[in-house]
Amino acid sequence: MGDVYKALDTRLNRFVALKVCRERFTQRFEREARAVAALNHPHICTLYDVGPNYLVLEFLEGKPWQGPLRPETAIQHAIQITDGLHTAHRQGIIHRDIKPENLLMTASGIKIVDFGIAKRKEPAAGESTASDTVTSEHQIPGTLRYLGPEQLEGQPASERTDIYAFGLVFYEVIAGSPAFQATSSITLMASILKDDPPSLLTIQPRISPALARVIHKCIAKDPEARWQTAADLRDELQWIAQQGTMATPRPAPTAWKWVRAAILAAVLLAMIVATLGLMKDRVLTTTPVVVLMDTSAPSGVYDDETRNRSGTNADDLSNALSGISAVLQKETISVEWNREDQIAKQSPTLVVIHRSAFVHALAFEFTPDPLRKTPQSDPATDDVFYGRLSRLGRDKFESLLGYLAKSNPTVQFVAYSRDWSEQSQRRWVDAVTRRYPHLTGRVTPFELMRVDGQASFRVSRNVERIQQLVQARLARR
């Protein structure tokens, strides 16, 4: 419905995607602008600006979400996608064209793109509902391979239609092949309406039955039999990620007597431990969860290369910690960020967070130009204004730590910053633990060292230091 160009935003010196409308798609083009403008999520493509016949979108370097991928990797991607879909659905927006090409794997995680045929559950004032089911060319909107049975039968799309399409893509990513094989459009439609795809456990027997069950529930023929919301689906995937995505191999028959003996010993040991009270209020997980939190505001991104591709420090941290045995979750902070409860539900073992993330997000919202130079700029007014923004950002940061610590009595925190002297670190730890006593002993400050003028998580010295620190914190769980 338009031509897309890679362009340079000369004000902020960053690449953007410039989507220019073809006149015959004006209504759909406006629909995409309205849909994307209503969304603000780290895993949904960002809309920067709108013109008479163009959109300025986040420029993304990535490739379609396709398999086969390792289940551990695929489930992390799936959590990001379902969280993004939940945000869209909560705003009343149904994508209607979920497919691999619209789920891009980028350096900062999965990005959901192309809301060109999205629709609202409740049409906006003056918006026609005639194209909800078919287009003006009498075609069902979407991509045939990922259409739900209800769409082929002429029923309107719903949130569960997006969940169905996501399930088909997830199936492909795990299986390495489509759920429905067909040689023509007619046979493909017949398969979608009548056939059940092969069980994932027969194609990939090493994945956990729980993961296979989740995916097959997504692609149930009856929308009522699917996951009813993307939030429920996301929460289930997060639980599976913590338990492990691979099936536990069964012991050989000749080893059953040893298995029985081991079970009896384990039961006896559990009884002893329970008697001693060592298991009180303790949650055992197979894999620790580490949440990496930062903002994409340019002034807060430490590495030049990462900043130029609109990444975050969390992207570099993810690479630095990739060899550590933990589930790494990246979280991008913005002015409207309010996902405290979602983070708490993940029961993280460790949260690694940029101390000034909220400060930079606030400052960038009010003045995208990091130099803050405008014809009306008043240094005295700026000092007061940005001083207050800084205090608001610090307060939000410390309140988040206090809230997460109260929600999870075992979570630990690493707060990092540049040019953070030991004396300043001690003062801050004293202040934050006075404010939130339950943080005592659970917060570790970390200063990024400058090497040849560069302080980032790409510098080998900082990589080694943060790896050692995170491993030490995880060993204490």
ChimeraX attribute file (.defattr): number of C-alpha atoms within 10 A of each C-alpha:
attribute: neighborCount
match mode: 1-to-1
recipient: residues
	/A:1	14
	/A:2	17
	/A:3	10
	/A:4	15
	/A:5	13
	/A:6	15
	/A:7	14
	/A:8	14
	/A:9	13
	/A:10	8
	/A:11	8
	/A:12	12
	/A:13	9
	/A:14	16
	/A:15	18
	/A:16	21
	/A:17	19
	/A:18	23
	/A:19	20
	/A:20	18
	/A:21	20
	/A:22	13
	/A:23	11
	/A:24	10
	/A:25	13
	/A:26	15
	/A:27	14
	/A:28	18
	/A:29	24
	/A:30	17
	/A:31	19
	/A:32	21
	/A:33	20
	/A:34	20
	/A:35	24
	/A:36	22
	/A:37	15
	/A:38	14
	/A:39	19
	/A:40	18
	/A:41	21
	/A:42	23
	/A:43	25
	/A:44	25
	/A:45	24
	/A:46	20
	/A:47	22
	/A:48	14
	/A:49	13
	/A:50	16
	/A:51	9
	/A:52	9
	/A:53	14
	/A:54	19
	/A:55	22
	/A:56	22
	/A:57	22
	/A:58	21
	/A:59	20
	/A:60	21
	/A:61	11
	/A:62	15
	/A:63	14
	/A:64	15
	/A:65	24
	/A:66	21
	/A:67	19
	/A:68	15
	/A:69	16
	/A:70	13
	/A:71	22
	/A:72	15
	/A:73	12
	/A:74	18
	/A:75	22
	/A:76	19
	/A:77	22
	/A:78	21
	/A:79	22
	/A:80	23
	/A:81	22
	/A:82	24
	/A:83	23
	/A:84	25
	/A:85	28
	/A:86	22
	/A:87	20
	/A:88	24
	/A:89	22
	/A:90	15
	/A:91	14
	/A:92	18
	/A:93	25
	/A:94	25
	/A:95	26
	/A:96	26
	/A:97	24
	/A:98	27
	/A:99	25
	/A:100	22
	/A:101	15
	/A:102	17
	/A:103	26
	/A:104	24
	/A:105	20
	/A:106	16
	/A:107	19
	/A:108	24
	/A:109	20
	/A:110	26
	/A:111	25
	/A:112	25
	/A:113	22
	/A:114	17
	/A:115	24
	/A:116	24
	/A:117	20
	/A:118	23
	/A:119	24
	/A:120	20
	/A:121	17
	/A:122	10
	/A:123	13
	/A:124	11
	/A:125	6
	/A:126	6
	/A:127	11
	/A:128	10
	/A:129	13
	/A:130	9
	/A:131	17
	/A:132	20
	/A:133	17
	/A:134	16
	/A:135	13
	/A:136	9
	/A:137	8
	/A:138	9
	/A:139	10
	/A:140	19
	/A:141	21
	/A:142	21
	/A:143	13
	/A:144	15
	/A:145	19
	/A:146	24
	/A:147	24
	/A:148	29
	/A:149	22
	/A:150	17
	/A:151	19
	/A:152	16
	/A:153	11
	/A:154	12
	/A:155	13
	/A:156	15
	/A:157	21
	/A:158	21
	/A:159	23
	/A:160	23
	/A:161	26
	/A:162	25
	/A:163	28
	/A:164	28
	/A:165	24
	/A:166	26
	/A:167	25
	/A:168	25
	/A:169	28
	/A:170	29
	/A:171	25
	/A:172	21
	/A:173	21
	/A:174	24
	/A:175	21
	/A:176	16
	/A:177	15
	/A:178	18
	/A:179	24
	/A:180	19
	/A:181	13
	/A:182	15
	/A:183	7
	/A:184	8
	/A:185	11
	/A:186	9
	/A:187	13
	/A:188	16
	/A:189	19
	/A:190	14
	/A:191	17
	/A:192	24
	/A:193	15
	/A:194	10
	/A:195	13
	/A:196	14
	/A:197	17
	/A:198	12
	/A:199	16
	/A:200	22
	/A:201	16
	/A:202	10
	/A:203	13
	/A:204	15
	/A:205	14
	/A:206	15
	/A:207	21
	/A:208	19
	/A:209	15
	/A:210	17
	/A:211	23
	/A:212	18
	/A:213	13
	/A:214	17
	/A:215	25
	/A:216	21
	/A:217	19
	/A:218	27
	/A:219	29
	/A:220	18
	/A:221	19
	/A:222	14
	/A:223	20
	/A:224	9
	/A:225	12
	/A:226	21
	/A:227	22
	/A:228	14
	/A:229	17
	/A:230	26
	/A:231	20
	/A:232	14
	/A:233	22
	/A:234	22
	/A:235	17
	/A:236	16
	/A:237	22
	/A:238	19
	/A:239	15
	/A:240	18
	/A:241	23
	/A:242	18
	/A:243	16
	/A:244	20
	/A:245	23
	/A:246	19
	/A:247	14
	/A:248	11
	/A:249	8
	/A:250	6
	/A:251	10
	/A:252	8
	/A:253	8
	/A:254	8
	/A:255	9
	/A:256	11
	/A:257	10
	/A:258	11
	/A:259	14
	/A:260	11
	/A:261	11
	/A:262	12
	/A:263	12
	/A:264	12
	/A:265	12
	/A:266	12
	/A:267	12
	/A:268	12
	/A:269	12
	/A:270	14
	/A:271	12
	/A:272	12
	/A:273	13
	/A:274	12
	/A:275	11
	/A:276	10
	/A:277	10
	/A:278	11
	/A:279	12
	/A:280	10
	/A:281	9
	/A:282	10
	/A:283	9
	/A:284	10
	/A:285	12
	/A:286	10
	/A:287	14
	/A:288	21
	/A:289	22
	/A:290	26
	/A:291	23
	/A:292	22
	/A:293	22
	/A:294	27
	/A:295	28
	/A:296	23
	/A:297	25
	/A:298	23
	/A:299	18
	/A:300	23
	/A:301	24
	/A:302	20
	/A:303	19
	/A:304	13
	/A:305	11
	/A:306	21
	/A:307	18
	/A:308	14
	/A:309	17
	/A:310	20
	/A:311	24
	/A:312	26
	/A:313	27
	/A:314	27
	/A:315	21
	/A:316	23
	/A:317	23
	/A:318	20
	/A:319	14
	/A:320	19
	/A:321	20
	/A:322	13
	/A:323	9
	/A:324	15
	/A:325	13
	/A:326	19
	/A:327	19
	/A:328	22
	/A:329	21
	/A:330	22
	/A:331	24
	/A:332	22
	/A:333	23
	/A:334	22
	/A:335	18
	/A:336	11
	/A:337	14
	/A:338	11
	/A:339	12
	/A:340	13
	/A:341	11
	/A:342	12
	/A:343	16
	/A:344	16
	/A:345	15
	/A:346	18
	/A:347	23
	/A:348	22
	/A:349	22
	/A:350	24
	/A:351	23
	/A:352	24
	/A:353	23
	/A:354	26
	/A:355	21
	/A:356	20
	/A:357	28
	/A:358	27
	/A:359	28
	/A:360	26
	/A:361	26
	/A:362	22
	/A:363	22
	/A:364	21
	/A:365	13
	/A:366	12
	/A:367	12
	/A:368	16
	/A:369	15
	/A:370	14
	/A:371	8
	/A:372	13
	/A:373	11
	/A:374	9
	/A:375	5
	/A:376	6
	/A:377	10
	/A:378	10
	/A:379	11
	/A:380	8
	/A:381	10
	/A:382	12
	/A:383	11
	/A:384	11
	/A:385	12
	/A:386	15
	/A:387	13
	/A:388	13
	/A:389	19
	/A:390	18
	/A:391	13
	/A:392	14
	/A:393	22
	/A:394	17
	/A:395	14
	/A:396	16
	/A:397	19
	/A:398	16
	/A:399	15
	/A:400	15
	/A:401	23
	/A:402	18
	/A:403	16
	/A:404	23
	/A:405	21
	/A:406	15
	/A:407	16
	/A:408	15
	/A:409	14
	/A:410	18
	/A:411	24
	/A:412	24
	/A:413	24
	/A:414	20
	/A:415	19
	/A:416	20
	/A:417	21
	/A:418	16
	/A:419	13
	/A:420	14
	/A:421	12
	/A:422	12
	/A:423	8
	/A:424	12
	/A:425	18
	/A:426	12
	/A:427	11
	/A:428	13
	/A:429	18
	/A:430	14
	/A:431	13
	/A:432	19
	/A:433	17
	/A:434	12
	/A:435	13
	/A:436	17
	/A:437	12
	/A:438	15
	/A:439	22
	/A:440	13
	/A:441	11
	/A:442	18
	/A:443	20
	/A:444	16
	/A:445	20
	/A:446	23
	/A:447	18
	/A:448	21
	/A:449	19
	/A:450	14
	/A:451	12
	/A:452	7
	/A:453	7
	/A:454	14
	/A:455	19
	/A:456	24
	/A:457	25
	/A:458	18
	/A:459	18
	/A:460	12
	/A:461	15
	/A:462	21
	/A:463	18
	/A:464	13
	/A:465	15
	/A:466	22
	/A:467	17
	/A:468	13
	/A:469	14
	/A:470	18
	/A:471	14
	/A:472	11
	/A:473	18
	/A:474	18
	/A:475	9
	/A:476	9
	/A:477	14
